Amino acid sequence: MDDFLSDSAALFGDVPHDDGTIRYGPLVLTVAPKEGKANTLLADHLFSPSLLLAELIERGLISLERKTVVELGAGCALPSLLSATLINSPSLLVITDYPDQGIIRNLTENVARNRAHYQEACSVNTAGYEWGQDASPLLEGASDHSDGFDVVIMSDLLHFDSSHDVLLQSLISLLRRTSSARAYIAAGKYTPPHVCDHFVQEARRAGIVMDEGEVEGVWRGSLEVSGGGLDREQLSVRKNMCRWWIGRWENPAAK
């Protein structure tokens, strides 16, 4: 737990006179209150992997243009909500987290607060969803055939090692079986390498190949980021605390 807290120590109220929000470009975001499931599931923090994925999305290194996208365990949903504000936005975002009242209330408030900044072509929805459960309600409206999403985003979920099986089950259910479908998965380096390796290996056994991406040493986003004393130096530090992978079906035709 100390590693998690050190990752987010400068965010959301740990800096004097901070108002408890994080701002990324036009977005103004909060995290869930530090109580109940939000505390247990660490939804009361914004961790570095979300910042890394947001920077990659901002720079177009992760392209979500006209894609259908689902985010699992979204927390405050920085990566997916940022994508909704960009010119090359997804066509559909379904943003999910554990169906706890406090977690979902904060998530829906973040979506509502920033709605004026979303591209008109991007539909943004939220849903409570527990990993491993029936994914069919999320698939409704995902495509003409409801056969999955073009993109699945998973930010900082791999440290829940006892949940790898249900997390992978949800990924398999939600990722469309096409050669172009992708999963973008980020983890903090506080998640032990053997834990990340276990998920990568299990994904491969299930038919999803995960290629690790490069993490550059310097923050290269151009949008302004603030809150909790964040500056470009701190953003670079947090970026370097992360790993990330691109997942794809090894054989999309196989069932």
Backbone bond lengths (Angstrom), bond angles and torsions (degrees), N, CA, C in turn:
res aa  C-N    CA-C-N  psi(-1)  N-CA   C-N-CA  omega(-1)  CA-C   N-CA-C  phi
1 M - - - 1.467 - - 1.525 111.72 -
2 D 1.343 117.73 -35.07 1.455 120.45 -179.67 1.524 111.19 -59.57
3 D 1.347 117.25 -38.06 1.461 120.62 179.01 1.518 111.20 -63.85
4 F 1.341 116.63 -40.83 1.466 119.79 177.90 1.524 110.39 -62.80
5 L 1.330 115.66 -45.53 1.458 119.29 -175.90 1.520 111.28 -67.80
6 S 1.328 118.07 -35.32 1.455 119.76 178.61 1.522 110.66 -67.37
7 D 1.325 117.40 -30.92 1.457 121.11 177.69 1.514 111.47 -64.41
8 S 1.316 116.93 -35.13 1.466 120.85 -174.56 1.520 112.36 -111.20
9 A 1.326 118.23 15.86 1.461 121.15 -171.25 1.520 113.22 -61.89
10 A 1.336 116.81 -26.94 1.461 119.29 -177.27 1.515 113.03 -93.57
11 L 1.322 117.35 7.34 1.457 120.10 -174.93 1.516 111.93 -112.12
12 F 1.324 115.78 146.07 1.458 123.70 167.34 1.525 113.68 58.10
13 G 1.308 114.52 68.80 1.456 118.33 169.05 1.506 115.38 95.04
14 D 1.332 119.65 -5.93 1.443 120.70 178.88 1.526 112.01 -85.06
15 V 1.320 117.01 -6.62 1.448 122.37 176.42 1.523 108.27 -108.98
16 P 1.356 118.63 132.00 1.462 120.09 -178.43 1.528 111.94 -55.02
17 H 1.337 115.69 138.27 1.458 123.98 175.58 1.535 112.68 71.40
18 D 1.324 117.68 6.39 1.449 119.11 175.49 1.520 109.21 -71.93
19 D 1.349 117.29 143.68 1.466 119.79 -175.22 1.523 112.60 -91.43
20 G 1.344 117.72 6.48 1.454 119.89 175.72 1.504 114.89 81.94
21 T 1.329 118.28 16.21 1.462 121.18 178.34 1.525 109.55 -119.78
22 I 1.305 114.62 157.62 1.464 121.75 169.95 1.516 107.12 -117.05
23 R 1.307 117.11 135.71 1.463 122.19 -179.97 1.516 108.80 -118.07
24 Y 1.315 114.89 128.38 1.463 120.86 176.91 1.519 106.14 -132.57
25 G 1.335 116.64 110.09 1.456 119.49 -173.12 1.515 108.60 57.24
26 P 1.342 118.63 -129.45 1.463 120.48 -178.73 1.530 113.42 -79.94
27 L 1.332 117.93 -11.05 1.463 121.13 -174.45 1.525 112.17 -74.78
28 V 1.327 115.57 140.76 1.467 123.08 169.97 1.523 106.48 -124.25
29 L 1.338 116.10 115.76 1.461 121.19 -171.47 1.529 111.58 -124.34
30 T 1.332 115.12 150.79 1.455 121.98 171.65 1.524 108.53 -126.79
31 V 1.333 115.36 162.76 1.456 120.47 173.16 1.524 108.66 -104.22
32 A 1.330 115.55 164.25 1.465 120.45 -179.01 1.524 110.56 -65.46
33 P 1.325 118.32 153.52 1.472 121.76 177.54 1.530 110.92 -58.04
34 K 1.327 115.39 149.57 1.468 121.63 -176.83 1.530 110.21 -79.35
35 E 1.317 115.34 71.97 1.463 119.62 -178.35 1.522 109.49 -157.52
36 G 1.316 115.93 156.53 1.454 122.19 173.63 1.514 113.61 55.37
37 K 1.330 115.95 -139.23 1.448 122.10 -177.55 1.526 112.52 -62.65
38 A 1.317 116.79 -30.60 1.467 119.29 178.87 1.514 110.48 -59.92
39 N 1.341 116.26 -38.80 1.456 120.64 178.64 1.521 111.00 -73.23
40 T 1.321 116.90 -43.60 1.468 121.45 -179.46 1.520 111.83 -63.26
41 L 1.322 116.98 -41.61 1.458 122.13 -176.54 1.524 112.87 -94.10
42 L 1.345 116.62 7.56 1.462 123.11 176.26 1.527 112.75 61.78
43 A 1.338 116.22 28.90 1.466 120.35 176.09 1.526 111.08 -80.92
44 D 1.333 116.66 -1.80 1.465 120.74 -179.96 1.526 111.59 -94.07
45 H 1.329 117.01 16.50 1.456 122.66 176.33 1.528 109.97 -136.97
46 L 1.330 115.43 156.67 1.457 120.98 166.04 1.520 106.76 -109.56
47 F 1.323 116.91 117.01 1.452 121.01 -176.88 1.529 111.38 -98.85
48 S 1.322 114.60 165.10 1.460 121.58 -172.99 1.524 114.81 -57.58
49 P 1.341 120.61 -37.40 1.468 118.36 -179.51 1.523 114.41 -56.29
50 S 1.332 117.86 -32.77 1.467 119.77 177.10 1.523 110.91 -66.43
51 L 1.320 116.15 -37.46 1.461 119.78 177.34 1.528 110.43 -66.22
52 L 1.330 116.91 -42.46 1.466 120.07 178.05 1.525 110.93 -59.70
53 L 1.330 117.89 -50.00 1.466 119.93 -179.08 1.525 111.21 -62.64
54 A 1.335 116.89 -37.59 1.466 119.88 178.17 1.527 110.41 -62.05
55 E 1.325 117.34 -43.41 1.462 120.30 179.61 1.525 110.69 -63.69
56 L 1.316 117.29 -42.29 1.466 120.85 178.98 1.536 111.36 -63.85
57 I 1.331 116.57 -38.41 1.469 121.12 177.51 1.523 110.25 -68.34
58 E 1.331 116.82 -45.00 1.463 120.69 179.38 1.529 111.31 -57.09
59 R 1.317 116.50 -40.37 1.466 121.36 -175.96 1.526 113.01 -82.99
60 G 1.324 117.79 -4.86 1.443 121.03 179.83 1.513 114.00 80.97
61 L 1.338 117.98 8.45 1.461 121.19 176.91 1.524 110.57 -74.71
62 I 1.311 115.93 -24.33 1.460 122.35 164.96 1.527 105.71 -112.85
63 S 1.311 116.29 109.95 1.462 120.28 -177.67 1.528 110.16 -96.03
64 L 1.326 114.97 123.82 1.460 120.95 178.71 1.528 111.54 -116.12
65 E 1.303 117.17 14.26 1.461 121.72 -174.56 1.528 111.64 -58.78
66 R 1.340 115.04 122.19 1.464 124.23 177.97 1.533 112.72 59.39
67 K 1.324 117.07 21.76 1.460 121.45 178.37 1.527 110.34 -92.49
68 T 1.332 115.04 156.62 1.462 120.20 166.86 1.522 106.84 -94.82
69 V 1.333 116.04 129.69 1.465 121.70 -168.18 1.520 110.06 -131.21
70 V 1.333 116.75 136.70 1.460 121.57 170.48 1.520 107.96 -123.94
71 E 1.327 116.99 136.90 1.468 121.59 174.37 1.522 108.28 -112.34
72 L 1.321 115.74 128.84 1.467 122.35 177.54 1.521 109.88 -97.73
73 G 1.347 116.29 143.99 1.461 120.30 178.15 1.506 112.31 52.86
74 A 1.328 116.45 49.22 1.467 121.20 -164.49 1.522 114.70 -71.84
75 G 1.331 118.84 -25.04 1.465 118.64 -175.23 1.514 110.13 63.58
76 C 1.329 116.63 -120.90 1.467 119.30 177.96 1.522 111.92 -86.76
77 A 1.350 117.72 -4.49 1.472 123.48 169.40 1.518 113.83 69.90
78 L 1.321 117.92 33.49 1.462 120.45 -178.99 1.525 113.51 -55.27
79 P 1.345 120.79 -53.24 1.466 118.25 -175.44 1.530 113.81 -59.38
80 S 1.335 117.00 -47.65 1.460 118.98 -175.99 1.525 111.69 -71.24
81 L 1.317 117.65 -40.61 1.468 118.63 179.70 1.523 111.58 -66.98
82 L 1.326 117.25 -35.71 1.458 118.60 175.79 1.525 110.13 -60.70
83 S 1.324 117.43 -41.75 1.466 120.18 -179.08 1.522 111.79 -60.58
84 A 1.327 116.97 -31.19 1.466 120.79 -179.64 1.520 112.74 -68.97
85 T 1.338 117.02 -21.02 1.466 120.62 -178.16 1.520 112.86 -89.27
86 L 1.325 118.18 -13.77 1.457 121.70 -173.79 1.522 111.28 -84.53
87 I 1.325 115.61 153.58 1.468 120.82 -179.74 1.518 110.43 -55.86
88 N 1.335 116.67 -43.92 1.466 121.45 -179.56 1.530 109.59 -91.37
89 S 1.313 116.18 63.69 1.458 122.06 -172.50 1.520 111.78 -82.95
90 P 1.333 117.23 162.66 1.466 120.08 169.82 1.532 109.95 -65.09
91 S 1.329 115.24 166.03 1.465 119.11 172.74 1.523 110.58 -86.57
92 L 1.337 116.59 -29.34 1.462 121.31 -178.47 1.515 110.29 -145.81
93 L 1.330 115.88 133.26 1.460 122.94 172.51 1.518 108.43 -121.35
94 V 1.321 116.58 126.96 1.459 121.63 169.81 1.525 106.13 -117.61
95 I 1.316 116.03 112.90 1.465 122.00 -172.09 1.518 108.45 -107.19
96 T 1.336 116.78 121.71 1.457 120.37 -171.91 1.518 111.99 -124.79
97 D 1.319 114.27 155.69 1.460 121.60 169.12 1.521 107.74 -156.15
98 Y 1.314 115.42 175.38 1.464 121.00 -177.72 1.527 110.02 -55.30
99 P 1.346 118.71 137.12 1.467 121.40 -175.30 1.525 113.16 -75.42
100 D 1.312 115.24 64.84 1.457 123.57 175.12 1.523 108.14 -109.74
101 Q 1.318 116.93 139.65 1.464 120.67 -172.89 1.529 112.16 -57.20
102 G 1.330 117.55 -46.87 1.461 120.51 -177.86 1.516 112.50 -66.54
103 I 1.328 116.82 -41.61 1.461 120.98 -179.55 1.524 110.52 -65.48
104 I 1.334 116.78 -48.56 1.466 120.37 -177.19 1.530 111.18 -69.23
105 R 1.334 117.48 -35.86 1.464 118.69 177.88 1.531 110.53 -60.52
106 N 1.329 116.57 -45.96 1.463 118.89 179.81 1.526 110.79 -63.84
107 L 1.339 116.71 -40.51 1.459 120.51 179.99 1.526 111.12 -62.60
108 T 1.308 117.17 -46.93 1.473 119.97 -178.71 1.529 111.02 -67.36
109 E 1.333 116.98 -33.33 1.469 119.55 176.41 1.525 111.40 -66.66
110 N 1.337 116.74 -39.11 1.465 119.54 176.33 1.522 110.91 -61.98
111 V 1.340 116.09 -43.86 1.467 120.13 179.54 1.520 110.45 -62.58
112 A 1.319 117.30 -45.78 1.463 120.83 -177.79 1.532 111.67 -67.42
113 R 1.322 116.70 -41.74 1.467 121.18 -176.56 1.522 112.01 -60.66
114 N 1.324 116.74 -32.98 1.465 120.70 -173.25 1.526 113.74 -104.54
115 R 1.332 116.52 7.37 1.465 119.68 -171.70 1.528 112.98 -59.75
116 A 1.302 118.66 -30.96 1.466 120.77 -178.98 1.526 112.46 -63.31
117 H 1.326 116.67 -18.47 1.466 120.34 -176.44 1.523 113.60 -95.42
118 Y 1.325 118.33 -5.41 1.467 120.12 -177.44 1.528 109.92 -77.96
119 Q 1.320 114.84 148.67 1.460 120.09 174.57 1.532 109.63 -67.42
120 E 1.319 116.59 142.91 1.462 120.70 -178.53 1.521 112.21 -60.02
121 A 1.324 116.40 -29.90 1.460 120.40 -177.06 1.522 112.81 -78.41
122 C 1.334 117.25 -3.62 1.460 121.28 -175.74 1.525 110.50 -109.37
123 S 1.318 115.94 118.35 1.467 121.83 175.61 1.524 108.45 -90.59
124 V 1.336 117.20 128.00 1.466 122.30 -175.82 1.525 109.74 -119.61
125 N 1.331 116.50 121.73 1.459 122.35 -179.75 1.522 110.23 -130.85
126 T 1.332 116.18 157.56 1.458 121.77 176.28 1.528 109.43 -122.76
127 A 1.331 115.35 156.69 1.461 120.29 178.32 1.515 109.66 -157.64
128 G 1.320 116.03 143.56 1.452 120.73 169.25 1.517 108.85 -80.26
129 Y 1.326 115.96 131.13 1.469 118.93 -177.91 1.521 109.88 -151.54
130 E 1.326 116.11 128.52 1.462 122.32 176.58 1.525 108.57 -100.00
131 W 1.324 116.89 128.68 1.456 121.31 -177.24 1.521 111.09 -54.76
132 G 1.307 115.28 140.23 1.449 121.84 178.11 1.514 114.23 89.14
133 Q 1.326 116.87 -11.81 1.459 120.24 179.09 1.529 110.29 -83.41
134 D 1.306 115.77 170.80 1.456 122.38 179.96 1.530 110.33 -53.43
135 A 1.320 116.25 121.74 1.460 120.55 -177.09 1.523 113.23 -92.91
136 S 1.323 117.71 -2.12 1.460 119.79 -174.29 1.533 113.52 -58.95
137 P 1.353 120.03 -35.68 1.470 117.52 177.08 1.529 112.88 -62.31
138 L 1.324 117.51 -31.03 1.465 120.37 178.53 1.523 111.13 -75.03
139 L 1.320 116.42 -29.78 1.456 120.59 -176.92 1.522 113.12 -75.82
140 E 1.332 116.99 -20.38 1.455 119.83 179.28 1.522 109.72 -62.32
141 G 1.304 116.28 119.80 1.449 120.43 -179.07 1.507 114.29 88.65
142 A 1.353 117.81 -3.30 1.460 119.84 -179.69 1.520 111.79 -68.75
143 S 1.313 117.09 -29.56 1.461 121.43 179.30 1.525 107.77 -162.13
144 D 1.313 115.40 176.40 1.456 119.54 179.53 1.519 111.49 -61.07
145 H 1.331 115.89 -29.28 1.463 119.97 -176.50 1.523 112.38 -111.39
146 S 1.317 117.00 4.08 1.469 122.02 179.98 1.528 112.02 49.63
147 D 1.339 115.14 42.00 1.461 119.75 -176.45 1.523 112.84 -102.58
148 G 1.314 117.55 13.17 1.450 120.12 176.65 1.517 112.37 130.78
149 F 1.321 114.25 173.07 1.459 122.17 179.50 1.526 110.17 -99.08
150 D 1.315 115.85 150.58 1.464 120.77 174.76 1.520 111.40 -66.09
151 V 1.333 115.71 -33.26 1.470 120.95 -174.24 1.522 109.77 -139.58
152 V 1.339 115.45 136.79 1.465 122.27 170.11 1.525 107.50 -117.97
153 I 1.330 116.95 127.79 1.470 122.85 177.76 1.520 108.99 -106.17
154 M 1.331 115.73 131.08 1.467 121.55 178.78 1.530 107.53 -135.46
155 S 1.312 116.69 106.05 1.455 121.46 -177.20 1.524 110.78 -108.23
156 D 1.324 115.99 114.64 1.465 123.70 172.53 1.526 112.90 63.05
157 L 1.322 116.82 42.02 1.461 121.55 -179.98 1.528 112.79 -104.90
158 L 1.315 118.83 -15.35 1.461 120.72 -172.03 1.516 113.19 -70.23
159 H 1.342 117.74 -19.95 1.473 118.50 -179.47 1.526 112.04 -69.23
160 F 1.344 117.57 -14.71 1.465 120.96 173.87 1.536 108.05 -81.09
161 D 1.332 115.79 69.23 1.462 119.71 -169.39 1.521 113.00 -63.93
162 S 1.323 117.84 -29.85 1.463 119.44 178.81 1.522 111.90 -71.58
163 S 1.320 116.98 -10.43 1.462 121.66 -179.50 1.521 112.70 -106.96
164 H 1.332 117.99 9.32 1.461 120.05 -178.18 1.521 112.27 -56.88
165 D 1.337 117.13 -37.77 1.464 119.23 -176.68 1.517 111.64 -66.25
166 V 1.337 117.88 -44.90 1.460 119.57 -178.84 1.523 110.98 -74.85
167 L 1.323 117.18 -32.40 1.462 120.37 176.30 1.522 110.28 -63.98
168 L 1.319 116.42 -43.62 1.455 120.57 178.13 1.521 110.99 -66.61
169 Q 1.329 116.74 -38.00 1.461 120.14 176.85 1.527 110.75 -58.15
170 S 1.332 116.57 -42.31 1.464 120.07 179.05 1.523 111.09 -68.07
171 L 1.322 116.88 -40.89 1.460 119.88 178.67 1.522 110.59 -59.94
172 I 1.332 117.10 -45.18 1.467 121.68 179.47 1.525 110.89 -61.62
173 S 1.331 116.59 -39.41 1.464 121.13 -178.16 1.522 112.38 -70.71
174 L 1.338 116.54 -30.56 1.459 120.35 -169.94 1.521 114.49 -99.04
175 L 1.335 117.98 -25.09 1.455 120.31 -176.43 1.533 109.99 -83.57
176 R 1.308 115.99 119.06 1.462 121.41 -178.63 1.530 110.43 -58.37
177 R 1.324 116.31 139.21 1.471 120.31 -177.88 1.526 110.08 -85.75
178 T 1.323 115.20 73.76 1.457 122.36 173.66 1.522 108.09 -132.76
179 S 1.318 115.73 160.88 1.466 119.74 -178.92 1.522 112.05 -67.99
180 S 1.331 117.62 -21.11 1.462 120.57 -177.96 1.530 113.91 -93.20
181 A 1.324 118.34 -11.24 1.470 121.59 -178.97 1.528 109.68 -66.06
182 R 1.327 116.23 144.08 1.455 121.01 -176.93 1.530 111.29 -140.25
183 A 1.328 114.44 148.08 1.463 121.79 168.43 1.519 107.47 -114.89
184 Y 1.313 116.71 132.40 1.461 121.91 177.32 1.521 107.40 -112.31
185 I 1.319 115.32 116.06 1.460 122.33 -168.84 1.522 108.69 -127.06
186 A 1.334 117.54 125.41 1.460 121.41 179.44 1.523 109.89 -125.55
187 A 1.331 115.47 147.61 1.464 121.75 178.98 1.519 109.02 -139.04
188 G 1.322 115.87 152.71 1.450 120.31 172.57 1.519 110.22 -81.88
189 K 1.325 116.54 152.07 1.459 120.18 179.24 1.525 111.86 -69.03
190 Y 1.337 117.39 -9.75 1.464 120.50 172.83 1.526 110.97 -72.51
191 T 1.346 116.99 -15.05 1.462 120.08 170.78 1.527 107.11 -79.83
192 P 1.334 119.19 118.30 1.467 121.05 -174.21 1.516 112.17 -55.00
193 P 1.337 117.53 143.29 1.465 120.41 -179.11 1.525 113.49 -54.77
194 H 1.334 117.78 -37.09 1.466 118.65 -178.09 1.527 111.55 -67.76
195 V 1.344 116.90 -27.21 1.465 120.42 176.95 1.532 109.57 -70.49
196 C 1.331 116.37 -46.13 1.467 119.70 176.59 1.526 110.53 -61.83
197 D 1.335 116.60 -43.92 1.466 120.45 -179.40 1.524 111.47 -60.21
198 H 1.331 116.01 -36.84 1.466 119.45 179.55 1.527 110.50 -61.47
199 F 1.331 116.43 -45.18 1.469 118.64 -179.72 1.526 110.42 -64.91
200 V 1.335 116.53 -43.02 1.463 120.59 179.77 1.525 110.29 -59.01
201 Q 1.331 116.77 -43.13 1.465 121.22 -179.64 1.527 111.82 -66.71
202 E 1.342 116.27 -42.51 1.458 119.47 179.52 1.526 111.30 -67.12
203 A 1.331 116.56 -36.75 1.460 119.87 176.61 1.529 110.08 -62.66
204 R 1.327 116.72 -41.37 1.464 120.40 179.86 1.527 110.55 -62.59
205 R 1.344 116.31 -41.90 1.457 119.47 177.82 1.526 111.40 -61.27
206 A 1.329 115.74 -30.11 1.471 120.46 -179.85 1.519 112.42 -86.55
207 G 1.331 116.89 -0.31 1.454 120.54 176.30 1.512 115.37 100.34
208 I 1.344 118.04 6.92 1.458 121.45 179.92 1.526 108.92 -110.11
209 V 1.316 116.65 117.68 1.462 122.55 178.08 1.524 108.42 -88.23
210 M 1.333 116.89 131.40 1.457 121.65 179.80 1.526 109.73 -115.59
211 D 1.322 116.35 111.54 1.462 122.77 178.39 1.525 108.80 -96.62
212 E 1.341 116.03 128.19 1.464 119.03 -177.44 1.522 110.72 -77.85
213 G 1.327 115.76 135.42 1.451 121.69 179.65 1.516 112.07 -91.28
214 E 1.307 114.63 165.18 1.462 121.62 178.90 1.522 109.92 -84.43
215 V 1.330 115.85 143.35 1.464 121.54 172.76 1.520 107.82 -114.13
216 E 1.326 116.56 110.67 1.466 120.49 178.29 1.517 109.76 -71.07
217 G 1.318 115.86 155.88 1.453 119.71 -172.64 1.510 115.70 -78.04
218 V 1.314 117.92 -15.64 1.463 121.68 -172.70 1.520 109.84 -121.88
219 W 1.326 116.78 141.35 1.461 121.14 175.10 1.513 109.09 -65.92
220 R 1.328 117.83 126.38 1.454 122.13 -174.94 1.533 113.24 -120.10
221 G 1.311 116.94 9.10 1.456 119.03 174.37 1.516 111.02 -68.98
222 S 1.339 116.23 150.47 1.463 120.34 -180.00 1.523 112.74 -104.40
223 L 1.334 118.15 -19.19 1.461 120.46 178.70 1.527 110.36 -72.65
224 E 1.314 115.49 149.72 1.467 119.46 179.65 1.530 110.13 -73.16
225 V 1.319 115.62 135.00 1.458 122.65 176.62 1.517 108.27 -124.91
226 S 1.341 116.26 131.39 1.463 119.50 -179.26 1.520 109.51 -150.13
227 G 1.334 114.24 170.07 1.457 121.09 -178.21 1.506 109.83 116.22
228 G 1.321 116.98 134.60 1.454 120.61 178.03 1.513 113.76 64.04
229 G 1.331 118.00 23.56 1.457 120.74 179.04 1.513 114.41 78.84
230 L 1.338 118.07 12.72 1.462 120.33 -179.92 1.523 110.80 -66.24
231 D 1.318 115.69 135.12 1.454 122.71 169.39 1.519 107.31 -137.18
232 R 1.322 118.08 -179.07 1.467 120.04 -174.71 1.527 111.57 -62.91
233 E 1.332 117.17 -34.06 1.456 119.27 177.92 1.525 110.77 -64.20
234 Q 1.332 116.53 -46.08 1.458 120.16 178.76 1.528 111.74 -64.89
235 L 1.336 116.29 -37.03 1.457 119.66 178.15 1.526 110.94 -63.71
236 S 1.321 117.34 -38.39 1.462 120.73 176.49 1.524 111.09 -64.71
237 V 1.338 116.15 -41.72 1.465 120.41 178.48 1.523 110.11 -60.22
238 R 1.320 116.66 -46.49 1.464 120.96 -177.27 1.526 111.53 -68.16
239 K 1.311 116.03 -38.23 1.458 120.12 177.08 1.525 110.53 -58.77
240 N 1.322 116.81 -40.21 1.457 121.29 -177.98 1.519 113.39 -76.64
241 M 1.332 117.02 -2.99 1.457 121.00 174.82 1.526 111.67 -90.22
242 C 1.339 117.38 12.16 1.470 121.21 -169.62 1.528 113.38 -124.81
243 R 1.338 113.66 157.81 1.459 123.86 166.12 1.526 107.32 -126.63
244 W 1.343 116.71 157.04 1.459 118.39 176.22 1.523 110.83 -151.31
245 W 1.320 115.17 156.34 1.453 122.79 -175.73 1.529 110.34 -135.10
246 I 1.324 114.42 154.28 1.462 122.09 171.22 1.524 107.16 -112.96
247 G 1.330 116.70 118.60 1.451 121.40 179.90 1.523 111.40 -99.42
248 R 1.326 116.10 142.23 1.470 122.20 178.79 1.516 108.91 -148.78
249 W 1.325 116.03 153.84 1.450 120.35 176.77 1.517 109.99 -69.79
250 E 1.333 117.59 129.28 1.454 121.10 176.55 1.521 110.94 -68.72
251 N 1.324 115.97 -39.36 1.470 122.11 178.76 1.519 107.75 -137.26
252 P 1.336 117.80 88.54 1.468 120.07 -173.54 1.520 114.15 -58.06
253 A 1.323 117.22 -26.93 1.468 119.98 -176.50 1.524 112.44 -77.32
254 A 1.341 117.21 -17.61 1.475 120.28 -177.37 1.510 109.95 -76.17
255 K 1.318 116.88 145.10 1.461 123.19 178.02 1.511 110.70 -119.96
